[in-house]
Amino acid sequence: MIGSLRGTLVDKGSLRVTVEVGGVGYEIQIPLSTYEGIGDPGGEVFLWIHTHVRKDSLSLFGFHSKTERRLFERLISVSGIGTKIALALLSGLGVVDLLRAVRDRESGVLQHVPGVGRKTAERLVVELQDRVGSLLQEISAGPDGGEGPAGEARREDVISALVNLGYRRKEASEAVERGTRGTEQNNLETMLKEALRALSSP
């Protein structure tokens, strides 16, 4: 069972990457939330891996953080939720917004994701309701194998603020990464100012 991979990113698509480790290229499916933080081909990448074994296949799913992987595994444990819908939920909402939607019983938010109908959304809320609290606490607590010193929840809030200001999500995510790299940022206002400074710099 593969738990993580560190190697060279040799190919990158919106929902699939190839990572070369020791001369072997591993094809890994990823959500968009992970895509935004793994850099460009040619660089080193580290991913937490979920190894999905079925009778006729073995698939690898990669994530930027342990919490993201844990949420994916909890999603596919829900009756009727396969890996495709789980990736769509993470790609369409991101970890924090997805957890908040379940916590607040906002099944309508979940239905905005392609492939998720009313019954599926309601099932997700019912079956995950008692599990989301611990995951949100993990995110707010700080470092978690790749979530970074500022914490994923705070980064997501800043990214959302930048998107509301008219920036593209990928552009906003990269600006937050540049603006808070190597710092212990805990204040949302400060993080937003640093990200805006990064966006305005050449």
Buried (B, 14 or more C-beta within 10 A) or exposed (E): EBEBBEBBBBEBEEBEBBBBEEEEEBEBBBBBBBBBBBEEEEEEBBBBBBEBEEEEEEEBBBBBBBBBBBBBBBBBEBEEBEBEBBBBBBBBBBBBBBBBBBBEEBBEBBBEBEBBEEEBBBBBBEBBEEBBEEBBEBBEEBEBBBBBBBBBBBBBBBBBBBBEEEBEBEBBBBBBBBBBEEEEBEEBEBBBEBBBEBBEEE
